[in-house]
């Protein structure tokens, strides 16, 4: 079970003499440091693991070693420190594990007393941003577009076509398997036709501390407007009207911004939300928010200004949080801001767009020129920003109240979810990619725009250029559809999949590897190019499975090479899975979804390590429990494998009656890393992944 420490509900109206401050602590409770590695198998390591889900650990493992997946920054803020500040009159708002800090409403007269506490490192105001987004929204009509290829995009076609997204959609790359976090003002997704069918895994309101991100009693009428429109741009799906950039992805939603008139947007909710999302396991975060202004009242402790050099990606709290998320494997996309792009020396970007290792997004018009209000770089330390630009003028989106209301708006708020959607498409095609690989692919493949005004790239107006999703996806060699298509013709099962590479697919290299029933061996069939597309040897490849008895379970994967020597497979090897279908039945099969099948459960605990809780009677060791359920009597084989497919252990190999069973695997003789376990019967097979940390 994953535990999250969220803020207690607080009122949003206080005396003018009470201000909100960050209080930073010296440690996580003496002698625990604020950052750095924790001793394995210690009680503190165990505690930190509670705050990081298995999906997050698997994502972190793409860029960190098995010994570096958990650190002291994952530990919660020391509760006794919180209580002592509350005893001095502080009203707790948010906690930040990463910053080892908490935000409080505190009367300025009490700041000195708080600062003298032995465990307080420093204090600074929570920065805020007066709402400047109102001027970007204009429900202007735009040119009507419609169908392109497989999908009917309605009026959203123009914004997607400008960055080459429909080509990827037609190739079957739609964001499937990617988890995206949205940070914004609120989301009225349950009431809009373009959003209510989307896959929302979780949502949380960081203002009122509940799980409702749509408008509530204390919200202004436009509170959830901005989040609804940004979410629809990336995730909406209503054919003939609007289709989002990554409509097939899964989503979690964070409501962080309070928008009543004249109210400031504050960074502490944003930090709490991105920590929650990272721990949940998001792959991409889209944030159309930014900060640069302080409340002019109260003390000036720690104010961030351009003149002081604070927009260097290392100073503001949101920049630090965004940087840590990127270092943990999250692709963070954030808006540059709508502060203008004059040719002065100082940058006009908002934070956290100044952060290194993330993707900062500017806005371009459909005529391929820079929007006049898109913020410019550089950062204070001289780095080029933005990274890229995307459509941000007249972008079509859903509006509140719904259920069928739409409009068009302008701003970097719209360009950001389009770019985040492209990042999700790249990850759905190549789940092993890291945030830096995604960022660099978007940069290196970007198109030139406004070349007369900005002849040299990169620059601090358009960055590396206009996003080109197809070019970015093709940067890494072959790409394949998110999943194959299974059809049945004359009682024969046919497997088809799109395979494409800019280097040219070697036609005889596209191979279908398939396993029939419980044979436990894979046969191979060369796939043939059936429908060429884009490049001469790219397109839809197909293979006919040799005649089998109707209802026979089939498992398969597909490999392809190109002329540059790159190889790839579907499903991606990092996932450790196979495609499953039933011979003679169209479509793929998800064994977990149907009640009339056996079930292989996720091991527990996962990840596991030497101090994991043990079943009664077992001596200390590196144990995990694997359970499965049988709906009928069958011969069962349960085995454990390493990443190279080498068999490590047989946990079951016998006939078992209908019922539920558990087996224990001891990994104490093996190194840290990812392992797989597989359940096989004559009618069923499934493989799952587990993570062992010594």
C-alpha positions in Angstrom: 0.0 0.0 0.0 1.3 3.4 -0.9 1.0 6.1 1.7 0.8 9.8 0.9 0.9 12.7 3.4 -1.4 15.4 2.1 -2.2 18.7 3.6 -5.0 19.1 6.1 -7.9 21.1 4.8 -7.3 24.8 5.4 -9.5 27.8 4.8 -8.5 30.0 1.9 -9.3 33.3 3.5 -7.1 34.8 6.2 -6.3 38.2 7.8 -4.0 40.3 5.7 -1.5 40.0 8.5 -1.1 36.3 7.9 1.2 35.2 5.0 2.2 31.8 3.6 5.8 30.7 4.1 8.0 27.8 3.3 9.8 26.4 6.3 12.8 24.3 5.4 14.2 21.8 7.9 17.8 20.7 8.6 17.1 17.0 8.5 14.3 14.4 8.4 14.7 13.9 12.2 18.2 13.6 13.7 20.4 11.9 12.5 18.5 11.4 9.2 19.7 13.6 6.4 17.4 15.5 4.0 18.9 13.7 0.9 21.3 11.0 0.0 21.2 7.2 0.0 19.7 5.3 2.9 21.1 2.1 4.3 19.4 -0.9 2.7 17.1 -3.0 4.9 17.1 -0.2 7.5 13.8 0.9 9.1 14.2 4.2 7.3 14.6 2.6 3.9 11.4 0.6 4.7 9.6 3.8 5.5 10.7 5.5 2.3 9.5 2.6 0.2 6.0 3.2 1.5 5.9 6.5 -0.4 7.0 5.2 -3.8 4.8 2.9 -5.8 6.0 -0.1 -7.8 5.2 1.7 -11.1 7.4 4.6 -10.0 10.2 2.3 -9.1 10.1 0.6 -12.5 10.2 4.0 -14.2 13.1 5.2 -11.9 15.0 2.0 -12.8 15.3 3.3 -16.4 17.8 5.9 -15.3 19.0 4.8 -11.9 20.8 1.8 -10.6 19.0 -0.7 -8.4 20.9 0.6 -5.4 19.8 4.2 -6.1 16.1 3.9 -6.5 15.2 5.1 -3.0 16.9 8.0 -1.1 16.3 10.2 1.9 14.3 12.7 -0.1 11.6 10.0 -0.3 11.1 10.1 3.5 8.3 12.2 5.0 8.9 15.5 6.8 9.5 14.9 10.5 6.1 15.1 12.1 7.4 16.5 15.4 8.9 19.5 13.5 5.5 20.2 12.0 3.8 20.1 15.4 6.2 22.5 17.0 5.6 25.1 14.3 1.8 24.6 14.7 2.3 25.2 18.4 3.7 28.6 17.5 0.5 29.4 15.5 1.5 28.1 12.1 -1.3 26.7 10.0 -0.1 23.8 8.0 -0.9 23.8 4.2 1.4 21.4 2.4 4.3 19.1 3.1 7.2 18.4 0.6 9.3 15.3 1.1 11.6 16.3 -1.7 12.3 19.8 -0.3 12.2 18.7 3.3 9.9 21.6 3.9 6.3 22.5 4.7 4.2 25.5 3.9 2.4 27.4 6.7 0.2 30.4 7.2 2.2 32.4 9.8 1.8 35.9 11.2 5.0 37.8 10.2 5.5 38.7 13.9 6.1 35.0 14.6 8.6 34.4 11.9 11.5 35.2 14.2 10.4 32.6 16.7 10.0 29.9 14.0 13.4 30.8 12.6 15.1 30.2 15.9 13.9 26.6 16.2 17.0 24.3 16.1 15.7 22.2 13.2 14.7 25.1 10.9 17.2 25.7 8.1 15.6 28.8 6.6 12.2 30.4 5.8 11.0 32.1 2.6 7.6 33.2 1.3 5.6 30.9 -1.0 5.8 32.5 -4.4 2.7 33.2 -6.3 1.5 34.2 -9.8 -1.3 36.5 -10.5 -3.6 35.0 -13.1 -2.6 36.3 -16.5 -4.2 33.6 -18.5 -7.6 35.3 -18.9 -6.4 37.3 -22.0 -5.4 34.1 -23.8 -8.9 32.7 -24.0 -10.9 33.7 -27.1 -13.7 31.5 -28.4 -13.0 32.5 -31.9 -14.1 30.3 -34.8 -11.4 28.5 -36.8 -11.2 26.9 -40.2 -13.2 23.6 -40.2 -11.3 20.4 -40.8 -12.4 16.8 -40.6 -11.1 13.4 -41.3 -7.6 12.3 -42.0 -6.8 8.6 -42.3 -8.4 6.5 -39.6 -9.7 9.2 -37.3 -12.2 12.1 -37.7 -10.6 14.9 -35.8 -13.2 17.6 -36.5 -11.8 21.0 -35.8 -8.8 19.7 -33.8 -7.1 18.4 -37.0 -5.2 21.6 -37.7 -3.3 21.7 -34.4 -2.4 18.0 -34.6 -1.5 18.0 -38.2 0.9 21.0 -37.7 3.1 18.7 -35.5 2.5 15.5 -37.5 0.5 13.6 -34.9 -2.2 12.1 -37.2 0.6 10.1 -38.9 1.5 8.4 -35.6 -2.2 7.8 -34.8 -2.7 6.1 -38.2 0.3 3.9 -37.4 -1.5 2.7 -34.2 0.6 4.8 -31.8 -2.0 6.6 -29.6 -0.5 6.8 -26.1 -1.5 3.4 -24.9 0.4 2.2 -21.8 1.6 5.7 -20.8 0.4 7.4 -17.5 0.2 11.2 -17.8 -0.3 13.6 -14.9 -2.1 16.9 -15.5 -1.4 19.9 -13.2 -4.0 22.6 -13.5 -6.9 24.5 -11.9 -9.5 21.7 -12.0 -11.1 19.3 -14.4 -14.9 18.9 -15.2 -14.2 15.7 -17.1 -17.1 13.7 -15.9 -19.6 16.0 -17.6 -18.0 16.5 -21.0 -18.5 14.1 -23.9 -14.9 14.4 -25.0 -13.5 13.5 -21.6 -15.9 11.3 -19.7 -14.8 8.1 -21.6 -11.1 8.7 -20.9 -9.1 6.5 -18.5 -8.7 8.5 -15.2 -6.8 6.4 -12.6 -6.8 9.0 -9.8 -7.5 12.7 -9.1 -6.9 14.9 -6.1 -7.8 18.5 -5.1 -4.7 20.0 -3.4 -6.7 23.1 -2.4 -9.5 21.5 -0.4 -7.7 18.1 0.2 -10.3 15.8 -1.4 -10.6 13.7 -4.5 -12.9 16.0 -6.5 -11.2 18.1 -9.2 -14.3 19.6 -10.7 -15.9 22.7 -9.2 -17.2 22.6 -5.7 -19.2 24.9 -3.5 -16.3 27.2 -2.6 -14.9 27.4 -6.1 -15.5 30.3 -8.5 -17.5 29.4 -11.6 -14.5 29.3 -13.9 -12.2 27.4 -11.5 -12.2 24.1 -13.5 -12.3 25.8 -16.9 -8.6 26.1 -17.7 -7.8 22.5 -16.6 -10.7 21.1 -18.6 -9.5 22.8 -21.8 -5.8 21.7 -21.4 -6.9 18.1 -20.6 -9.0 18.0 -23.7 -6.2 19.1 -25.9 -4.0 16.1 -24.9 -6.6 13.5 -23.8 -10.0 14.4 -25.4 -11.8 11.9 -27.6 -15.1 12.8 -29.4 -14.8 11.8 -33.1 -16.0 14.4 -35.5 -15.4 17.2 -33.0 -12.1 16.8 -31.0 -9.4 14.2 -30.6 -6.5 14.7 -28.2 -2.8 14.2 -28.9 -2.5 11.1 -26.7 -6.2 10.1 -26.2 -5.4 6.4 -25.4 -3.1 7.2 -22.4 -4.1 6.8 -18.7 -4.3 10.0 -16.6 -4.1 11.3 -13.1 -5.3 14.8 -12.3 -4.1 17.3 -9.8 -6.1 20.4 -8.9 -3.5 22.9 -7.6 -4.6 26.5 -8.6 -7.2 28.6 -6.9 -8.6 31.1 -9.4 -11.1 33.5 -7.8 -10.6 37.1 -9.1 -7.5 38.8 -7.7 -6.3 35.6 -6.0 -2.7 34.5 -6.5 -1.6 31.0 -7.7 0.8 29.5 -5.2 3.7 27.0 -5.8 3.3 24.8 -2.7 0.2 23.0 -4.2 2.2 22.4 -7.4 5.1 20.9 -5.5 2.8 18.6 -3.5 1.0 17.5 -6.6 4.1 16.6 -8.6 5.5 14.6 -5.7 2.2 12.7 -5.5 2.2 12.0 -9.3 5.8 10.8 -9.3 5.1 8.4 -6.5 2.0 7.1 -8.3 4.2 6.3 -11.3 3.4 8.9 -14.0 5.6 8.9 -17.1 4.7 12.4 -18.3 3.6 15.6 -16.5 1.9 18.4 -18.3 1.8 21.7 -16.5 0.3 24.8 -18.1 1.2 26.9 -15.0 4.0 29.2 -14.1 5.2 31.6 -11.4 7.1 34.8 -11.3 5.4 37.5 -9.1 5.4 37.9 -5.3 2.7 39.3 -3.1 3.9 42.9 -2.7 2.9 42.9 1.0 4.9 41.5 3.8 8.6 40.8 4.3 10.8 40.2 1.3 12.6 37.2 2.7 13.8 35.1 -0.2 12.0 36.8 -3.0 12.9 35.5 -6.5 13.7 38.1 -9.2 15.3 38.0 -12.6 17.7 40.8 -11.4 19.0 38.6 -8.6 19.6 35.7 -11.0 17.0 33.4 -9.5 15.7 32.0 -12.8 18.6 29.6 -13.2 16.6 26.3 -12.8 18.2 25.7 -9.4 16.7 28.4 -7.1 12.8 28.4 -7.2 11.0 25.6 -5.4 9.0 24.6 -8.4 12.2 24.4 -10.5 13.8 22.1 -7.9 10.8 19.9 -7.8 10.6 19.7 -11.6 14.3 18.8 -11.8 14.0 16.0 -9.2 11.0 14.6 -11.1 13.1 14.6 -14.3 16.0 12.9 -12.5 13.5 10.2 -11.4 12.5 9.5 -14.9 9.4 11.7 -15.4 9.1 13.7 -18.7 8.1 17.2 -17.4 6.5 19.5 -19.9 5.8 23.1 -18.7 4.6 26.3 -20.3 7.0 29.2 -20.9 4.4 31.8 -20.1 2.5 34.5 -22.0 4.8 37.4 -20.9 5.9 38.5 -24.4 9.0 38.0 -26.5 10.6 41.4 -27.0 14.3 41.4 -27.9 15.5 42.7 -24.5 18.3 41.0 -22.6 16.3 39.6 -19.8 14.2 36.5 -20.3 10.4 36.7 -19.8 9.9 33.0 -19.0 8.1 31.8 -15.9 9.4 29.2 -13.4 9.6 26.2 -13.6 10.3 26.7 -17.3 13.8 27.7 -16.4 14.5 24.1 -15.2 17.2 22.0 -17.0 16.3 18.5 -18.1 12.6 19.3 -18.6 10.8 20.4 -21.8 9.8 24.1 -21.8 7.2 25.0 -24.4 6.5 28.2 -26.4 3.5 28.9 -28.6 3.4 29.2 -32.4 0.6 30.2 -34.8 -0.9 28.1 -37.6 1.0 30.3 -40.1 4.2 28.9 -38.5 5.3 32.2 -36.8 6.0 32.7 -33.1 3.0 34.0 -31.1 3.8 37.5 -30.0 3.1 36.8 -26.3 5.0 33.6 -26.0 7.7 34.1 -23.3 11.4 34.0 -24.3 14.6 32.9 -22.7 17.4 32.7 -21.8 17.6 31.5 -18.2 19.7 33.5 -15.8 22.5 31.0 -16.2 22.5 31.4 -20.0 20.7 28.3 -21.1 18.5 28.5 -24.2 14.7 28.4 -23.6 12.2 27.4 -24.8 13.2 23.9 -25.9 10.5 23.7 -28.6 7.3 25.5 -29.7 3.9 24.0 -30.6 0.6 25.3 -31.8 -0.7 27.8 -29.3 -3.0 30.2 -31.3 -6.6 29.3 -32.0 -6.2 25.8 -30.5 -9.5 23.9 -30.4 -10.6 22.4 -27.1 -13.5 21.4 -24.8 -15.0 24.1 -22.6 -17.2 24.1 -19.5 -20.0 23.6 -18.8 -20.3 20.8 -21.4 -21.4 18.3 -22.3 -20.9 19.4 -25.9 -19.4 22.8 -25.7 -16.1 23.7 -27.5 -14.0 26.7 -28.2 -10.6 28.0 -29.4 -8.0 29.7 -27.3 -4.4 31.0 -27.4 -1.4 30.6 -25.1 1.5 28.5 -24.1 -1.1 26.7 -21.9 -2.4 25.0 -25.1 1.0 24.4 -26.7 2.2 22.5 -23.6 -0.4 19.6 -23.5 0.2 19.1 -27.2 3.9 18.7 -26.6 3.3 16.5 -23.6 1.1 14.4 -25.8 3.9 13.9 -28.3 6.2 12.8 -25.5 3.5 10.3 -24.5 3.3 9.0 -28.1 7.1 8.5 -28.1 6.9 6.6 -24.8 4.1 4.4 -26.0 6.2 3.5 -29.0 9.5 3.3 -27.0 8.8 2.8 -23.3 12.5 2.5 -22.4 13.2 6.1 -23.4 14.4 8.5 -20.6 13.4 12.2 -20.2 16.6 13.4 -21.7 16.2 11.1 -24.7 12.7 12.4 -25.2 13.8 16.1 -24.9 16.7 15.7 -27.2 14.7 13.8 -29.8 12.1 16.7 -29.8 14.9 19.2 -30.1 16.9 17.5 -32.8 13.9 16.7 -35.0 12.1 20.0 -34.7 11.1 22.0 -37.8 12.3 25.5 -38.7 9.7 28.2 -38.4 9.8 32.0 -38.8 13.2 31.5 -40.4 13.4 35.1 -41.7 13.0 36.5 -38.1 15.0 33.7 -36.4 17.5 32.4 -39.0 19.7 30.5 -36.5 18.6 27.7 -34.2 18.5 27.2 -31.3 17.5 30.6 -30.0 15.6 32.1 -27.1 12.4 32.7 -29.1 11.5 29.4 -30.8 14.2 27.2 -29.1 15.1 24.3 -31.4 11.9 24.8 -33.5 8.4 23.4 -34.0 7.7 20.0 -32.7 7.6 17.2 -35.3 6.2 14.1 -33.6 6.9 11.7 -36.5 10.5 12.8 -36.9 11.1 12.5 -33.2 9.6 9.0 -33.1 11.8 7.9 -35.9 15.0 9.1 -34.2 15.6 5.7 -32.6 15.1 3.2 -35.4 12.1 1.0 -36.0 8.8 1.8 -34.3 5.8 -0.5 -34.3 2.1 0.0 -33.5 1.2 0.0 -29.8 -0.4 -3.4 -30.4 -1.0 -5.8 -33.3 -4.4 -6.4 -34.9 -5.8 -9.9 -34.8 -8.3 -10.8 -37.5 -9.9 -14.1 -38.6 -10.3 -15.0 -42.3 -11.5 -18.5 -43.3 -11.1 -19.6 -39.7 -7.4 -18.6 -39.8 -5.9 -16.1 -37.3 -4.0 -13.3 -39.0 -1.6 -11.0 -37.1 -1.0 -7.5 -38.6 1.1 -4.6 -37.3 2.5 -1.4 -38.6 6.3 -1.3 -38.8 8.2 1.8 -39.9 11.8 3.2 -40.0 13.3 6.1 -41.8 16.3 4.0 -42.4 14.2 1.4 -44.3 12.9 -1.8 -42.8 14.6 -5.0 -44.0 11.6 -6.8 -45.3 12.8 -10.3 -44.4 13.6 -9.2 -40.8 10.0 -8.7 -39.6 9.4 -11.9 -37.7 6.4 -13.1 -35.7 7.4 -15.4 -32.8 4.4 -17.3 -31.5 3.8 -20.0 -28.9 0.8 -22.4 -29.0 -1.0 -23.4 -25.9 1.5 -24.9 -23.4 4.2 -25.8 -25.8 6.7 -23.6 -24.0 8.6 -23.0 -27.2 8.3 -20.2 -29.7 8.0 -20.8 -33.5 8.8 -18.1 -36.0 7.0 -16.9 -39.1 8.3 -14.2 -41.5 5.8 -11.4 -41.9 5.2 -9.9 -45.3 4.5 -6.3 -46.2 0.9 -6.0 -47.1 0.2 -2.3 -47.3 3.2 0.0 -47.9 3.1 3.4 -46.1 5.4 6.4 -45.9 8.6 4.6 -46.9 8.9 1.8 -49.5 9.5 -1.0 -47.0 7.4 0.4 -44.2 3.8 -0.2 -43.6 1.5 -3.0 -42.5 3.1 -6.4 -42.1 1.1 -9.5 -41.7 1.4 -13.2 -40.9 -1.0 -16.1 -40.9 -0.8 -18.4 -37.9 -0.7 -22.1 -39.0 -4.0 -23.9 -38.5 -4.8 -24.6 -34.8 -7.7 -25.9 -32.9 -10.3 -23.2 -32.3 -9.9 -21.7 -28.9 -6.2 -22.5 -28.5 -4.3 -19.8 -26.6 -1.6 -18.1 -28.6 1.2 -15.9 -27.2 3.4 -13.8 -29.5 5.8 -11.0 -30.0 7.2 -9.3 -33.2 10.7 -8.2 -34.1 12.0 -6.0 -36.9 15.3 -4.7 -38.1 16.2 -1.8 -40.3 19.1 -1.1 -42.7 20.9 1.0 -40.1 21.2 -2.1 -37.8 18.6 -1.1 -35.3 16.3 -3.8 -33.9 13.1 -3.4 -32.0 10.2 -5.6 -30.9 6.6 -5.4 -29.8 5.7 -5.6 -27.0 8.9 -3.8 -26.0 11.4 -6.0 -24.2 11.4 -3.7 -21.2 7.8 -4.6 -20.5 8.6 -8.4 -20.2 5.2 -9.4 -21.7 3.8 -11.1 -24.7 0.7 -10.4 -26.8 -2.1 -12.9 -26.1 -5.0 -14.0 -28.3 -7.3 -17.0 -28.8 -7.0 -18.8 -32.1 -10.1 -18.2 -34.3 -11.2 -15.2 -32.2 -10.5 -11.6 -33.4 -8.7 -9.2 -31.1 -6.1 -9.5 -28.4 -7.0 -11.1 -25.1 -6.4 -9.7 -21.6 -6.6 -12.6 -19.3 -6.9 -10.4 -16.3 -10.1 -8.8 -17.5 -12.2 -11.9 -17.9 -13.7 -13.7 -14.9 -13.7 -17.1 -16.7 -9.9 -17.5 -16.7 -7.2 -18.4 -14.3 -5.5 -15.4 -12.5 -1.8 -14.8 -11.8 -1.6 -12.1 -9.2 1.1 -9.5 -8.7 3.7 -10.7 -6.2 3.7 -9.2 -2.7 5.6 -7.3 -1.6 6.7 -5.6 -4.8 9.4 -4.4 -4.8 10.8 -6.7 -2.2 14.0 -6.9 -0.2 15.8 -8.7 2.6 13.6 -7.1 5.4 10.3 -7.7 3.7 7.5 -9.1 5.9 7.7 -12.9 5.9 5.1 -15.7 6.0 4.9 -17.4 9.3 7.7 -19.9 9.9 10.2 -18.5 7.4 13.6 -17.4 8.5 14.8 -13.9 7.4 15.7 -13.7 3.8 14.8 -11.9 0.5 11.3 -13.4 0.1 8.3 -12.5 -2.0 4.9 -14.2 -2.3 3.4 -15.2 -5.6 -0.2 -16.3 -5.7 -2.5 -17.6 -8.4 -6.2 -18.7 -8.8 -7.4 -21.6 -10.8 -11.0 -21.9 -12.1 -10.5 -25.6 -13.0 -8.1 -28.5 -12.4 -5.1 -28.3 -14.6 -1.4 -29.0 -14.8 0.4 -25.9 -13.6 3.9 -24.7 -14.2 5.1 -21.6 -12.3 8.7 -20.5 -13.0 10.9 -17.5 -12.3 13.2 -15.9 -14.9 15.8 -13.2 -15.1 16.0 -10.3 -17.7 17.8 -12.6 -20.1 15.1 -15.2 -20.0 17.2 -17.6 -18.0 15.2 -19.9 -15.8 16.0 -19.4 -12.1 13.4 -21.4 -10.2 10.4 -23.7 -10.6 7.8 -22.9 -7.9 5.1 -25.3 -9.2 5.0 -28.2 -11.7 2.0 -30.5 -10.9 -1.7 -31.0 -11.3 -3.7 -28.6 -9.0 -7.5 -28.6 -8.4 -9.6 -25.5 -8.7 -8.7 -23.0 -5.9 -6.2 -20.4 -4.8 -2.5 -21.0 -4.1 0.6 -19.2 -2.9 4.2 -19.9 -3.4 7.3 -18.1 -1.9 10.4 -17.2 -3.9 13.7 -16.5 -2.1 15.9 -14.2 -4.1 18.8 -13.9 -1.6 21.3 -15.5 -4.0 20.5 -13.1 -6.8 21.5 -9.5 -7.5 19.1 -6.5 -7.4 17.1 -6.0 -10.5 13.9 -6.9 -12.5 12.7 -10.5 -12.6 9.8 -12.2 -14.3 7.5 -15.0 -13.2 5.3 -17.0 -15.5 2.2 -19.2 -14.9 1.5 -21.8 -17.6 -1.4 -24.2 -18.0 -2.8 -26.0 -21.1 -5.3 -23.1 -21.5 -3.6 -20.1 -19.9 -0.3 -18.4 -19.7 0.7 -15.1 -18.2 4.0 -13.3 -17.2 4.4 -10.7 -14.6 7.3 -8.5 -13.6 8.8 -8.0 -10.1 11.5 -5.8 -8.7 14.1 -7.1 -6.1 16.3 -4.6 -4.2 19.0 -6.0 -2.0 
